[in-house]
């Protein structure tokens, strides 16, 4: 094992161990990304270092760049979450873990106008997401790889509304215990299942678990058992690598995701230390190799092209107009043979696009992402509904900045903010811990009536 790979492994292991030992930090972005490194990237790195693709493809620099990206992310997160920038957030009253779902008696706080607005928004988002996920499940994307275009991009964007609705419903149900939020949550989960169809999508499973678990985590100040954390992490690691086997199992009509795990389908060919290939890191290493060789820093070309790809509809404005907006890459493509690495669905990773865009300063992109999430984390722990909402719906998308490209994550932010910000920012700040209000009202109702002022 080279020193560069050892440094990468040690950094990720120390950071993830910190989250396990201080379980209250388990959902912080640096800990989640460290887990992603250990579960997804390290097996590929071990495979890549064995010089399967020839000794000319030296991956040591890639490993050092990946280490620097993880450190920059952690530093950015710490700067804002610790209050070094912006000061500390106002802390809410500490609540006991798992407060009772219902308080005794008939005392309950009425639904205020802000909750009503959020409820209406959750219903509208659910309807949009349900239709989009159904249409996406009927669209063949198997040959599109990471270059989704046309109607597939439209349905994918609108399908994210399902998760926005689920996050609103989960957070409000955890805070208030109202059945209407539970019903909305179950409806959104059904829309997610429709979106699965025969295609098991890792990002959909991960986002669902993050929203449901994160809602309990933030509202109840919950510390999950470490045994459960390790079990979920192990199953997630297996699914990351063997999702193709599970998808094929379902498409053959042999069962569901649950039955696939019960029958051990994902475990049949899984081996952590003997990965079959390293497609993502191989392409990233090749991209960085050519960028260093040609001494090219393209700037935000990738981000601009991704914005055009997502938000300029060719069916409405014409393919020629859309193509005219795309910027050309300065990095010469001659000799960049991806045939031995690339298959449909394989991405170049965020390490590739940040280095091609900003050379060695590309790690600062991950530092800025860390600062954004540190700021959200600080306010989420203080009980702010809007911060909890955005942290949960963006956490899984932030992983895309590593597994696919940072441009993919950044270009998705305008859609998310445009759909959610108008009512989340206005009304989400007004939603308080209704359970606490109900408890205070109940305690007041049980208090004996005053007999007059003392002399």
Buried (B, 14 or more C-beta within 10 A) or exposed (E): EBEBBEBBBEBBBEBBEBBBEEBEBBBBBBBBBBBBBBBBBBBBBBBBBEEEBEEEBBBBBBBBBBBBBBBBBBBBBBBBBEEEEBEEBEEBEEBEEEBEEEBEEEBBBEBEEBBEBBBEBBBBBBBBBBBBBBBBBEBEBEEBEEEBEEEBBBBBBBBBBBBBBBBBBBBBBBBBBBEBBBEBBEBBBBBBBBBBBEBBBBBBBBBBEBBBBBBBBBBBBBEBEEEEBEEEBEEBBBBBBBBEBBBBBBEEEEBBBEEBBEEEBBBEEBEEEEBEBBBBBBBBBBBBBBBEEEEBBBEBBBBBBBBBBBEBEBEEEEEEEBEEEEBEEEBEEEEEEBEEBBEEBBBBBBBBBBBBBBBEEBBBBBBEBBBBBBBBBBBBBBBBBBBBBBBBBBBBBBBBBBBBBBBBBBBBEEBBEEBBEEBBEEBBEBBBBBBBBBBEBBEEEEEEEEEEEEE
